[in-house]
């Protein structure tokens, strides 16, 4: 289970299947049909007034007033690589039906901490998105990052860590090292695998 935890409260909880655990790297899989816990305002942003709901979502985060609801994942399958001590993780999104690569996605977050049920981290809003062949990339959610800075969710010390992490992640992408060293390989969940389930108490930090 990968959770986002802020001020000792669970922000998200997502069950995954472990593909490999090398100690300092952790490879996880996630696919359509898996049910997670997510903030109510974020779920609403998927269908109605996305921008306003996402702003409200971050305001709720800063105020500690969010609520969680179940959310069923659809559309894409992804493989995720978490690197010990890094303020980012790397994800490969692909069409779940065809297997066609969709995008690389670098999620900036707190370094993961292992728990009895998986790992805890905390999303830091800004992201780096790249094409499957890594020939082009762009930054995503800069406005949301500016909002969490204004709200105090990301203070000056953490901002400095994020800036260093952005340089490292972009350097890895451009140099084709770390998670970007291997070419994109066709992948699909084994049909015999059951959908990962959240353990009891997943929403309690």
Buried (B, 14 or more C-beta within 10 A) or exposed (E): BBBBBBEEBBBBBBBBBEBEEEEEBBBBBBBBEBBBBBBBBBBBBEEEEEEEBBBBBBBBBBEEEBEBEEBEBEEBBBBBBBBEEBBBBBBBBBEBEEEEBBBBBBBBBBBBEEEEBBBBBBBBBBBBBBEBEBEEBEEBBEEBBEBBBEEEBBEEEBBEBBEEBBEBBBEBBEEEEBBBEEEBEEBEBEEEEEBBEBEEEBBEB
